[in-house]
Amino acid sequence: MGESKLQKLVIVGGGTAGWIAAAAFARLLGRTIEIELVESDAIGTVGVGEATIPQIIRLNGILGLDEYDFLKHTHGTFKLGIEFVDWGRIGSSYLHTFGDAGLNLAGVPFHQYWKRASATGHTKDLWHYSLHRLAADQAKFGKLDRVGSTAMTGLAYAYHFDAGLYAKYLRAFAEQLGVTRTEGIVTSVTRDPESGDIDSITLEGEREVAGDFFIDCTGFRALLLGEELGVGYRDWSKWLPCNSAQAVPSERLDTLVPYTRATAKPSGWQWRIPLQHRTGNGHVYCSGFISDEEAGQTLLAGLDTKPLTDPRPIRFTTGRRERFWSHNCVAIGLSSGFLEPLESTSIHLIQSHVSRLIQLFPRGGGGSAERDEYNRRCAQEFEQIRDFLILHYKQTERDDSEFWNYCSHMDVPDSVSHKQELFASSGRVGRDADDLFREASWVQVMLGQGLTPASHDPMADSMSDAQLDEFLGNVRTVIEKAVHPLPSHEQFLAQHCQSV
Ligand code: FAD
C-alpha cells in the first residue's frame, strides 16, 4: 500500500456482508473516508442467512439501529437458542440456549452440581434448570436482565429475520450516512504493476471505479481476493462434509416459537426459522451420500407448513481463505470462507471481521503489521467455530446411515478430541479464553449429544446432600417465577415490533 492517507474505500458486493461493512464504516469512519459500494442486481445475493446469535445486538448498538424498528422492517422474531432434534441419537432433543442453566456458585459451574446430584439418583436433566428452555417450551419472550433478585442472568437472545429485507434496511441506513451505491457488474480489475495493489475495478459499460482500499463482499466467488489476488482456500470438508443446501420458504407457524430448530436427517440436517410472515426452511446435506432429488424430497417431507415456492439449491465448500487480507483488499462474508449454518455464525463472522478491520484500519502507509494481526485473529476465530461445529457431527451415537457412520468415525482435530476427553472425564470444558462459544454452550452440546462425564468437579462437594437438593429446588422455583409473567412471544412482537 502507498504512503498517502487512504481516502476512498470501495466495497464490492451488496449482500448482507457488503451492507454491514458499508453501514459500519460509514458510521465509524465516514467523516474521514469516502465509501462507494458496487453491486449487481442481475447477479443477486445468496438469499439465505436468517438466524443470528446474540452478538448481533452489539452490532446494532454500534450502528445505532432501533431494535424494534429493525425487526418491524425485516419480519423479525426473537431467538433464545437452537433446538437440536435427533442429533445424539434418533429421538433425542436438546436446546442449545444462549444462557446458562442454573447458577454458578462459588466459582463452580452449575452443571457440576447437577452432575453430582445425577450420580445419586436425581433424574431431572440439566435443562430443567434453564430459564431459556422453560420460556422456549412455553413460546414466551420478554426483556429480562436478571432472574428476580438472584445473581442469575436473564434472557439472552438474538433474532431471526428476512435476509433480503435486512440488507435493504442496512442499505437505506448506509446511504443516509453518505455511502454511494453503484449498480453494475465488475468485469475486470486493474492493479499497480509494482505493488500488486488493486487500483480500480471496471464495470460493464467500461465505467471505472478507483479506490485506495477494497473490501471483497462478492460472495462465494471471491472476485477480488480469490480470483484476482489468487489467495487460496483451505477446504475443511473432511470434518464438515455437508456441501449443499436446498432452501424453501413455507407458511408461517401457528405458534411463533422463539428458537431455531435443526433436525438431523440421514445425510445432513434441516433448519426451521420462524419469521412473522413465513417460515424459513432448508436442508443442508452432503451430496456424496444423497442425490439432490432425494434431498429436495426430504426437505419438503420435513416441513411443518405448506411450501410457498420450489426448493432452491445452493452449493458450498466449508473452509476458509488462506488469508483474509492481501495487498489493499480484505474479503468479508462468504468470500472469506464458509462455515455451514448449523450455529448461525456467518453473520456474526461478518460483523466481527468488519469491526476488527475498523480497529486495525490503516490510516495510510504500510499497514503490514495490521494486516498480519488481522489475518491471525480471523484464522483463529474461524478455527474455533469450526471445532464447535465438528463436535455436533462427531459426538453422536447415530449409526443408521453412511453419513452418520462417516461422521462418528472421522478423525477430528486434536483441539476437538481433547475437549471431548476432558469433558468425558470430569465435565470440565477446555475452551480457549477468546472462544466465541461460552462454556455453557460447550456443556449443552456435549451433554445434549450424549457425552456424559464420568465424575464431577470435587469443588461441587462443598455442600451437603440436603443443601444440594435445596439449591436445585430453589433454582427451579425462581426460574418458574420469572417465566410465569412473561408474555407470549407472539404478544411481545405484536406489542413492540409487528411487521410492517
Ligand atoms: P452474497 O449474499 O452472495 O452477496 C454477494 C454480492 O456480490 C451480491 O450483491 C452480488 O450482486 C455481488 N457480486 C458478485 N459478483 C459480482 C460482480 N461481478 N459484480 C458486481 N457485484 C457482484 N448466516 C447466518 O448468520 N445465519 C444463517 O442462518 C445462515 N444460513 C445460511 C444457509 C445457507 C444454506 C448458506 C449458504 C448460508 C447461510 N448463512 C447464514 C450465511 C449468510 O447467508 C451469508 O453470510 C450472508 O448472506 C452474507 O453473504 P455475502 O454478502 O457474503 O454474499
Boltz pocket constraint, residues with backbone or C-beta under 6 A from the ligand:
constraints:
  - pocket:
      binder: B
      contacts: [[A, 12], [A, 13], [A, 14], [A, 15], [A, 16], [A, 17], [A, 18], [A, 38], [A, 39], [A, 40], [A, 41], [A, 43], [A, 44], [A, 45], [A, 46], [A, 47], [A, 48], [A, 49], [A, 50], [A, 51], [A, 52], [A, 163], [A, 184], [A, 185], [A, 186], [A, 187], [A, 217], [A, 218], [A, 219], [A, 220], [A, 221], [A, 223], [A, 245], [A, 247], [A, 282], [A, 314], [A, 316], [A, 332], [A, 333], [A, 334], [A, 335], [A, 341], [A, 344], [A, 345], [A, 346], [A, 347], [A, 348], [A, 350]]
      max_distance: 6.0
